[in-house]
Amino acid sequence: MRFSLKISYLVGKETGTKKLIIMKTIYLFPFIFLAMLFTACQDCDNVINLKDEQLAVETVLEQYIIANEKQDFNLIQQIWSPESDIILYGTDTDDRLVGWINIKNAIKDQFSQISDTYISVTDQYIKVNCTGNTAWFAETLNYNFIYKEQARKYEGMRFTGVLEKLDGKWMLVQGHLSVPARVGIGK
Protein backbone atom coordinates (compact mmCIF):
# COMPACT_ATOMS: atom_id res chain seq x y z
CA MET A 1 0.00 0.00 0.00
CA ARG A 2 1.43 3.40 -0.94
CA PHE A 3 0.27 6.68 0.53
CA SER A 4 1.34 9.88 -1.16
CA LEU A 5 1.40 13.44 0.02
CA LYS A 6 1.79 15.90 -2.82
CA ILE A 7 2.48 19.58 -2.30
CA SER A 8 2.34 21.85 -5.31
CA TYR A 9 3.50 25.46 -5.29
CA LEU A 10 2.93 27.66 -8.31
CA VAL A 11 4.75 30.97 -8.64
CA GLY A 12 4.03 33.82 -11.05
CA LYS A 13 1.29 32.39 -13.22
CA GLU A 14 0.09 35.87 -14.23
CA THR A 15 3.56 37.36 -14.67
CA GLY A 16 4.72 34.78 -17.10
CA THR A 17 7.56 33.64 -14.92
CA LYS A 18 8.55 30.13 -15.03
CA LYS A 19 6.31 27.86 -13.04
CA LEU A 20 7.93 26.47 -9.99
CA ILE A 21 6.42 23.23 -8.98
CA ILE A 22 7.59 21.49 -5.88
CA MET A 23 6.45 17.91 -5.66
CA LYS A 24 7.18 15.80 -2.68
CA THR A 25 6.08 12.22 -2.20
CA ILE A 26 6.40 10.60 1.14
CA TYR A 27 5.99 6.89 1.41
CA LEU A 28 4.34 6.56 4.79
CA PHE A 29 4.26 2.78 5.01
CA PRO A 30 8.04 2.24 5.16
CA PHE A 31 8.39 5.11 7.61
CA ILE A 32 5.68 3.75 9.92
CA PHE A 33 7.05 0.21 9.62
CA LEU A 34 10.57 1.30 10.59
CA ALA A 35 9.27 3.38 13.47
CA MET A 36 7.30 0.42 14.81
CA LEU A 37 10.24 -1.92 14.32
CA PHE A 38 12.61 0.27 16.32
CA THR A 39 10.16 0.92 19.15
CA ALA A 40 8.83 -2.64 19.41
CA CYS A 41 12.22 -4.29 19.68
CA GLN A 42 13.87 -1.94 22.10
CA ASP A 43 13.17 -4.11 25.17
CA CYS A 44 14.29 -7.30 23.43
CA ASP A 45 17.90 -6.22 23.80
CA ASN A 46 17.77 -7.22 27.46
CA VAL A 47 19.92 -10.23 28.16
CA ILE A 48 17.67 -12.95 29.55
CA ASN A 49 17.93 -16.69 29.38
CA LEU A 50 14.75 -17.78 27.63
CA LYS A 51 15.45 -21.45 28.42
CA ASP A 52 15.56 -20.67 32.15
CA GLU A 53 12.32 -18.70 31.89
CA GLN A 54 10.67 -21.51 29.95
CA LEU A 55 11.73 -24.01 32.64
CA ALA A 56 10.35 -21.68 35.32
CA VAL A 57 6.99 -21.55 33.52
CA GLU A 58 7.03 -25.34 33.13
CA THR A 59 7.60 -25.65 36.88
CA VAL A 60 4.62 -23.38 37.62
CA LEU A 61 2.41 -25.48 35.35
CA GLU A 62 3.60 -28.68 37.07
CA GLN A 63 2.84 -27.11 40.47
CA TYR A 64 -0.64 -26.22 39.21
CA ILE A 65 -1.32 -29.85 38.27
CA ILE A 66 -0.03 -31.06 41.64
CA ALA A 67 -2.11 -28.42 43.46
CA ASN A 68 -5.25 -29.62 41.65
CA GLU A 69 -4.48 -33.27 42.38
CA LYS A 70 -3.88 -32.58 46.08
CA GLN A 71 -6.58 -29.93 46.25
CA ASP A 72 -3.97 -27.57 47.65
CA PHE A 73 -5.84 -24.28 47.46
CA ASN A 74 -2.98 -22.29 49.00
CA LEU A 75 -0.64 -23.34 46.18
CA ILE A 76 -3.27 -22.52 43.56
CA GLN A 77 -3.65 -19.09 45.13
CA GLN A 78 0.11 -18.54 44.73
CA ILE A 79 -0.07 -19.51 41.03
CA TRP A 80 -3.02 -17.33 39.90
CA SER A 81 -2.62 -13.55 39.79
CA PRO A 82 -4.85 -11.93 42.42
CA GLU A 83 -6.07 -9.27 39.98
CA SER A 84 -9.66 -8.56 38.96
CA ASP A 85 -8.91 -8.60 35.21
CA ILE A 86 -7.71 -12.21 34.87
CA ILE A 87 -9.92 -14.77 33.14
CA LEU A 88 -10.54 -18.51 33.06
CA TYR A 89 -12.81 -20.29 30.59
CA GLY A 90 -13.85 -23.69 31.87
CA THR A 91 -15.42 -26.69 30.21
CA ASP A 92 -19.01 -25.90 31.19
CA THR A 93 -21.15 -23.60 29.03
CA ASP A 94 -21.27 -20.83 31.63
CA ASP A 95 -17.67 -21.15 32.87
CA ARG A 96 -16.45 -17.64 32.01
CA LEU A 97 -14.74 -16.59 35.20
CA VAL A 98 -13.39 -13.05 35.34
CA GLY A 99 -11.26 -11.97 38.29
CA TRP A 100 -9.50 -13.92 41.00
CA ILE A 101 -12.54 -13.91 43.31
CA ASN A 102 -14.69 -15.75 40.74
CA ILE A 103 -11.90 -18.18 39.85
CA LYS A 104 -11.24 -18.84 43.55
CA ASN A 105 -14.90 -19.56 44.24
CA ALA A 106 -15.16 -21.96 41.27
CA ILE A 107 -12.03 -23.86 42.33
CA LYS A 108 -13.26 -24.17 45.91
CA ASP A 109 -16.63 -25.40 44.63
CA GLN A 110 -14.91 -27.96 42.40
CA PHE A 111 -12.75 -29.20 45.26
CA SER A 112 -15.86 -29.70 47.42
CA GLN A 113 -17.42 -31.98 44.79
CA ILE A 114 -14.57 -34.15 43.48
CA SER A 115 -11.82 -36.30 45.00
CA ASP A 116 -8.97 -38.64 44.09
CA THR A 117 -7.84 -36.50 41.17
CA TYR A 118 -5.09 -37.69 38.86
CA ILE A 119 -3.98 -35.55 35.91
CA SER A 120 -1.44 -36.51 33.25
CA VAL A 121 0.01 -33.92 30.87
CA THR A 122 1.15 -34.48 27.27
CA ASP A 123 1.97 -32.34 24.24
CA GLN A 124 3.09 -29.39 26.33
CA TYR A 125 4.14 -26.28 24.40
CA ILE A 126 5.55 -23.20 26.15
CA LYS A 127 6.70 -19.95 24.55
CA VAL A 128 8.27 -16.99 26.38
CA ASN A 129 8.38 -13.56 24.73
CA CYS A 130 11.74 -11.89 24.07
CA THR A 131 11.50 -9.62 27.12
CA GLY A 132 10.91 -12.57 29.45
CA ASN A 133 7.78 -11.12 31.06
CA THR A 134 4.99 -12.97 29.23
CA ALA A 135 4.56 -16.64 28.38
CA TRP A 136 1.84 -18.68 26.74
CA PHE A 137 1.26 -22.41 26.75
CA ALA A 138 -0.83 -25.23 25.41
CA GLU A 139 -1.03 -28.76 26.77
CA THR A 140 -3.26 -31.81 26.68
CA LEU A 141 -4.62 -33.26 29.93
CA ASN A 142 -6.10 -36.58 30.89
CA TYR A 143 -8.17 -35.60 33.92
CA ASN A 144 -9.36 -38.43 36.18
CA PHE A 145 -11.40 -37.93 39.36
CA ILE A 146 -14.19 -39.24 41.57
CA TYR A 147 -17.52 -37.39 41.46
CA LYS A 148 -20.48 -38.60 43.52
CA GLU A 149 -18.67 -41.88 44.18
CA GLN A 150 -18.25 -42.55 40.45
CA ALA A 151 -14.99 -42.55 38.52
CA ARG A 152 -14.98 -39.87 35.82
CA LYS A 153 -12.46 -38.76 33.26
CA TYR A 154 -11.82 -36.21 30.55
CA GLU A 155 -9.37 -37.52 28.00
CA GLY A 156 -7.61 -35.13 25.66
CA MET A 157 -8.72 -32.01 27.54
CA ARG A 158 -6.99 -28.94 26.16
CA PHE A 159 -5.52 -26.41 28.56
CA THR A 160 -4.13 -23.17 27.18
CA GLY A 161 -3.21 -19.97 28.90
CA VAL A 162 -0.98 -16.99 29.54
CA LEU A 163 1.39 -16.26 32.40
CA GLU A 164 2.96 -12.93 33.30
CA LYS A 165 6.04 -12.36 35.36
CA LEU A 166 4.79 -10.18 38.21
CA ASP A 167 7.26 -8.98 40.83
CA GLY A 168 9.75 -11.59 39.59
CA LYS A 169 7.25 -14.49 39.81
CA TRP A 170 5.38 -16.27 37.00
CA MET A 171 1.61 -16.16 37.54
CA LEU A 172 -1.39 -17.32 35.54
CA VAL A 173 -3.46 -14.45 34.13
CA GLN A 174 -5.55 -16.32 31.55
CA GLY A 175 -6.63 -19.93 31.12
CA HIS A 176 -8.93 -21.91 28.87
CA LEU A 177 -9.98 -25.53 29.31
CA SER A 178 -11.89 -27.32 26.58
CA VAL A 179 -12.91 -30.83 25.72
CA PRO A 180 -12.55 -31.55 22.00
CA ALA A 181 -15.62 -32.60 20.08
CA ARG A 182 -15.64 -35.03 17.21
CA VAL A 183 -17.46 -33.01 14.56
CA GLY A 184 -16.37 -35.00 11.50
CA ILE A 185 -15.70 -32.04 9.24
CA GLY A 186 -12.81 -32.27 6.82
CA LYS A 187 -12.05 -35.93 7.42
TAQUI-V280316 format. One record per residue. N is the residue number from 1. RES is the residue in one letter. D_FIRST is the distance of its C-alpha to the first C-alpha in whole Angstrom. Layout:
# TAQUI-V280316
n = {N & N}
res = {RES & RES}
d_first = {D_FIRST & D_FIRST}
This chain:
# TAQUI-V280316
n = {1 & 2 & 3 & 4 & 5 & 6 & 7 & 8 & 9 & 10 & 11 & 12 & 13 & 14 & 15 & 16 & 17 & 18 & 19 & 20 & 21 & 22 & 23 & 24 & 25 & 26 & 27 & 28 & 29 & 30 & 31 & 32 & 33 & 34 & 35 & 36 & 37 & 38 & 39 & 40 & 41 & 42 & 43 & 44 & 45 & 46 & 47 & 48 & 49 & 50 & 51 & 52 & 53 & 54 & 55 & 56 & 57 & 58 & 59 & 60 & 61 & 62 & 63 & 64 & 65 & 66 & 67 & 68 & 69 & 70 & 71 & 72 & 73 & 74 & 75 & 76 & 77 & 78 & 79 & 80 & 81 & 82 & 83 & 84 & 85 & 86 & 87 & 88 & 89 & 90 & 91 & 92 & 93 & 94 & 95 & 96 & 97 & 98 & 99 & 100 & 101 & 102 & 103 & 104 & 105 & 106 & 107 & 108 & 109 & 110 & 111 & 112 & 113 & 114 & 115 & 116 & 117 & 118 & 119 & 120 & 121 & 122 & 123 & 124 & 125 & 126 & 127 & 128 & 129 & 130 & 131 & 132 & 133 & 134 & 135 & 136 & 137 & 138 & 139 & 140 & 141 & 142 & 143 & 144 & 145 & 146 & 147 & 148 & 149 & 150 & 151 & 152 & 153 & 154 & 155 & 156 & 157 & 158 & 159 & 160 & 161 & 162 & 163 & 164 & 165 & 166 & 167 & 168 & 169 & 170 & 171 & 172 & 173 & 174 & 175 & 176 & 177 & 178 & 179 & 180 & 181 & 182 & 183 & 184 & 185 & 186 & 187}
res = {M & R & F & S & L & K & I & S & Y & L & V & G & K & E & T & G & T & K & K & L & I & I & M & K & T & I & Y & L & F & P & F & I & F & L & A & M & L & F & T & A & C & Q & D & C & D & N & V & I & N & L & K & D & E & Q & L & A & V & E & T & V & L & E & Q & Y & I & I & A & N & E & K & Q & D & F & N & L & I & Q & Q & I & W & S & P & E & S & D & I & I & L & Y & G & T & D & T & D & D & R & L & V & G & W & I & N & I & K & N & A & I & K & D & Q & F & S & Q & I & S & D & T & Y & I & S & V & T & D & Q & Y & I & K & V & N & C & T & G & N & T & A & W & F & A & E & T & L & N & Y & N & F & I & Y & K & E & Q & A & R & K & Y & E & G & M & R & F & T & G & V & L & E & K & L & D & G & K & W & M & L & V & Q & G & H & L & S & V & P & A & R & V & G & I & G & K}
d_first = {0 & 4 & 7 & 10 & 14 & 16 & 20 & 23 & 26 & 29 & 33 & 36 & 35 & 39 & 40 & 39 & 38 & 35 & 31 & 29 & 26 & 24 & 20 & 18 & 14 & 12 & 9 & 9 & 7 & 10 & 12 & 12 & 12 & 15 & 17 & 17 & 18 & 21 & 22 & 21 & 24 & 26 & 29 & 28 & 30 & 33 & 36 & 37 & 38 & 36 & 39 & 41 & 39 & 38 & 42 & 43 & 40 & 42 & 46 & 45 & 44 & 47 & 49 & 47 & 49 & 52 & 52 & 51 & 54 & 57 & 55 & 55 & 54 & 54 & 52 & 49 & 49 & 48 & 45 & 44 & 42 & 44 & 41 & 41 & 37 & 38 & 38 & 39 & 39 & 42 & 43 & 45 & 43 & 43 & 43 & 40 & 42 & 40 & 42 & 44 & 47 & 46 & 45 & 49 & 51 & 49 & 50 & 54 & 54 & 53 & 55 & 58 & 58 & 57 & 59 & 59 & 56 & 54 & 51 & 49 & 46 & 44 & 40 & 40 & 36 & 35 & 32 & 32 & 29 & 29 & 31 & 34 & 34 & 32 & 33 & 33 & 35 & 36 & 39 & 42 & 45 & 48 & 50 & 54 & 56 & 59 & 59 & 62 & 64 & 61 & 59 & 56 & 53 & 49 & 48 & 44 & 43 & 40 & 39 & 36 & 35 & 34 & 36 & 36 & 38 & 40 & 42 & 42 & 43 & 41 & 41 & 40 & 37 & 36 & 38 & 37 & 40 & 40 & 42 & 40 & 41 & 42 & 40 & 40 & 37 & 35 & 39}
